[in-house]
Amino acid sequence: MIGYHANMSKATIAVIAAVSAGAGAAATAAMFSMRKPEPTPTSTARTPSAPLPVPVPPSQVFASPPPTTTPSPKGRVPGTPSAPVDPAGLFEYGFPGPTADLATRQALISSYDRRTRNPHWVAEHITPSSLSIRDGDRKHSAFLEDPAIPDKFQAKLKDYARSGYDRGHQVPAADCKWSQAAMNDTFYLSNMCPQVGEGFNRDYWAHFEDFCRRLTQRYPSVRVVTGPLYLPKRDVEDGKWYVKYEVIGNPPNVAVPTHFYKVIYAEEQAAPGGKVALGAFVLPNAVIPNAKPLSDFEVPLEAVERASGLEFATKLPAARRKRLCAETSCSVMVKEYADRQKAFAKK
Ligand SMILES: *[C@@H]1O[C@H](CO)[C@@H](O)[C@H](O)[C@H]1NC(C)=O
């Protein structure tokens, strides 16, 4: 198992800085400045999660095709009779993918990564009333291989058995007590990642999930997107950056993420169109002492986007964005040991 290092937060910041390296010094400066106390915020102040005014180097822009330097009169349209080759002929045999298996369940929506046998992301929605209904109990749920995923790409129960890792819910079961069927939805392995159990999944990560639920005391509607990351780490020997992660199962099948993210959308109004307090967090898949402040794991949304290859709020204008940790105190509350044992007795 991965141990906790005293320099974990520095290492995490270094990694996040590295993933943002393409954005240049301005973004890095903005990133570090968000750790300082906020100046008196005004409603029009730019929050750190708003798009940064960073010029994007041309090498990073892939949206439009590169200009054709030598326009060929014959063109390069696939299938043009005059071209000597037809790469698109491959598709006669099938399109390679990638395919992101999208599951739309009552409790959650998830996108599955066939290569790592982990989700890319899992999205949930919690409200004060959804959390007030207590019809589901995890003792009536069982972990399930997801039949919606083709068999050869499925995470299997046997991969997790004796791996030393917990089957870590991305959407927590405790957020879906409003019905047994909804709670059952959270038990598909497509909602799981291998997580360090003691000291992380059963402790700090559980307190972090509880933090998300407590946001409903202030916000009428809270959306959370959760998923794994595989972040590079600098090798002490040669100083280069490598991504290293364990793969569990025999034969090896399920990747063990190095980190996890949550992107939190705390909506000020239950109806669409209101202001949204955004929070992005990256935590290592490792033992984290309860005394560690949650704010140490807050990162700019863009850092999660660069690390995951995903985008989370492209349609949310800057004018409607707030920074969650400027609006509310981002800290975990450590529950009683006995409660914790009860909650995780089934792990
Ligand atoms: C929940 O899952 C359990 C175990 O798989 C099953 O026996 C039960 O019928 C399910 N309940 C509902 C309401 O789907």
Ligand as a Chemical Component Dictionary entry (heavy atoms), coordinates in Angstrom:
data_LIG
# 
_chem_comp.id                   LIG 
_chem_comp.type                 NON-POLYMER 
_chem_comp.pdbx_formal_charge   0 
_chem_comp.three_letter_code    LIG 
# 
loop_
_chem_comp_atom.comp_id 
_chem_comp_atom.atom_id 
_chem_comp_atom.alt_atom_id 
_chem_comp_atom.type_symbol 
_chem_comp_atom.charge 
_chem_comp_atom.model_Cartn_x 
_chem_comp_atom.model_Cartn_y 
_chem_comp_atom.model_Cartn_z 
_chem_comp_atom.pdbx_ordinal 
LIG C1 C1 C 0 -30.849 -4.939 -4.118 1  
LIG O1 O1 O 0 -29.800 -5.855 -4.298 2  
LIG C2 C2 C 0 -29.994 -7.075 -3.600 3  
LIG C3 C3 C 0 -28.712 -7.884 -3.728 4  
LIG O2 O2 O 0 -28.325 -7.978 -5.080 5  
LIG C4 C4 C 0 -31.205 -7.796 -4.159 6  
LIG O3 O3 O 0 -31.419 -9.013 -3.473 7  
LIG C5 C5 C 0 -32.408 -6.873 -3.992 8  
LIG O4 O4 O 0 -33.537 -7.473 -4.608 9  
LIG C6 C6 C 0 -32.157 -5.520 -4.626 10 
LIG N1 N1 N 0 -33.248 -4.639 -4.261 11 
LIG C7 C7 C 0 -33.835 -3.833 -5.145 12 
LIG C8 C8 C 0 -34.975 -3.036 -4.644 13 
LIG O5 O5 O 0 -33.476 -3.727 -6.308 14 
# 
loop_
_chem_comp_bond.comp_id 
_chem_comp_bond.atom_id_1 
_chem_comp_bond.atom_id_2 
_chem_comp_bond.value_order 
_chem_comp_bond.pdbx_ordinal 
LIG C1 O1 SING 1  
LIG C1 C6 SING 2  
LIG O1 C2 SING 3  
LIG C2 C3 SING 4  
LIG C2 C4 SING 5  
LIG C3 O2 SING 6  
LIG C4 O3 SING 7  
LIG C4 C5 SING 8  
LIG C5 O4 SING 9  
LIG C5 C6 SING 10 
LIG C6 N1 SING 11 
LIG N1 C7 SING 12 
LIG C7 C8 SING 13 
LIG C7 O5 DOUB 14 
# 
